[in-house]
């Protein structure tokens, strides 16, 4: 009666993991997400906006021109006194005039403001590029995770469907043997309970598969089809020490913290520059005269040229406070670099250990699966000759299915943790793991816009402003000192009583935090 059951009970992994020729690959999914994912596209445009900060900083040393045109009209009506003084004159008369003025200003020295703005803009651009790298790495990691999750749950669903088929055949066999009086009702109940558990696993795995498919579609932009086996990821460090070293040099979050500190250092220069004098050239051309009727040859012309030196004298302590504020914020950013480094090292260590552990578990679970196959084959043969009970066969079948599903989970964890390790090491980028995809070049937009509206003396004035700009002084970072005493938790004054559950909350509000109820006059509502 168990003829064919042994073949059906063979592991389904090879079948469910196989994909047809021409199936969608992981590279296809990553390339599509890299090209079309709206979150990544949004980050690219954010960086383009940040690039404009450098153009705006450079404009502080470029000439500016302004045209002011003013037209005036006045009507005067004389009073009695004025009329008696001039009886032959008109009682009212009109006047009109116009003035057009062009002002051209060329900064020569900004006290270092332009230099600080340029340094801050460059730091912001570098930080923005690292933010974009981090967003790209997060996207690729999410795509990889969704991809392997779809394959894992599809494979697990195949395993559980095969388990249901096997258990249905076994249940029918046990029913027949029950009728023949060879087994008891307990054997039937055992088989049916195991079948019910397998069906529950089918339902739960279907839900997990659909959730993974939804994640995939949201990231890639289309539903997953037949997915090919994921390839081995490139560039994986061979030692954890190599991973730590790579992360310290290339992790996006750590690099962003470094560039953020550079930007706050430039803000110290900007704060100091507020107390420095500025020097500029100013030229003015002016036309003024009667507006109506207008004749150009009747207009008065005026031309002036000036060298303007502005020297701040006092700001009531504002500049000194701004300098201290900028120095303290820079100190905060310097500490944040170390905070991020520790977090990155923690993430690298976690990903490495998870990858190693998942690999070891997968090897052991593959070994367990092979033993479970042999055990199930033996159980079936011994069951046929009455040497094994129904429970023995059901237990062996369940052990095989559990081993197969656990193996799928460990293989998934090993792959995802390897991708996570690459992400933390700064290597999970399209340019690092793929070929055949058009890469986004963040530097191209900056090259396109950086020198727009440039003038021939840009470099000369920038070099002059930088040469005499103030320097950023970084304070010595301070931390709480060492007391010299052994740290000890303060002893409790009383032994805590056995606590009881809290069953209500305080309901008295803090004074002044709630309104006052106003009685409603219902007669006024009608």
Buried (B, 14 or more C-beta within 10 A) or exposed (E): BBEEBBEBBBBBBEEBBEBEEEBBBBBBBBBBBBBEBEBBEEBBEEBBEBBBBBBEBBBBBBBEEEEEEEEEEEEEEBEEEEBEEEEEEEEEEEEBBBBBBBBBBBBBBBBBBBBBBBBBBBBBBBBBBBBBBBBBBBBBBBBBBBBBBBBBBBBBBBBBBBBBBBBBBBBEBBBEBBEEEEBEEEBBEBBBEBBEBBBEBBEBBBEBBEBBBBBBBEBBBEEBEEBBEBEEBEEBBEEBEEBBBBBBEBBBBBBBBBBBBBBBBBBBBBBBBBBBEBBBBBBBBBBBBEBEEEEEEEBEEEEEEEEEEEEEEEEEEEBBEBBEEBBEBBBEBBEBBEEBBEBBBEBBBBBBEBBEBBBEBBEBBBEBBEEBBEBBBBBBEBBBEEEBBBEBBBBBBBBBBBBBBBBBBBBBBBBBBBBBBBBBBBBBBBEBBBEEBEEBEBEEBBEEBBEEEEEEBBEEBBEBBBEEBBEBEBEEEEEEEEEEEEEEEEEEEEEEEEEEEEEEEEEEEEEEEEEEEEEEEEEEEE
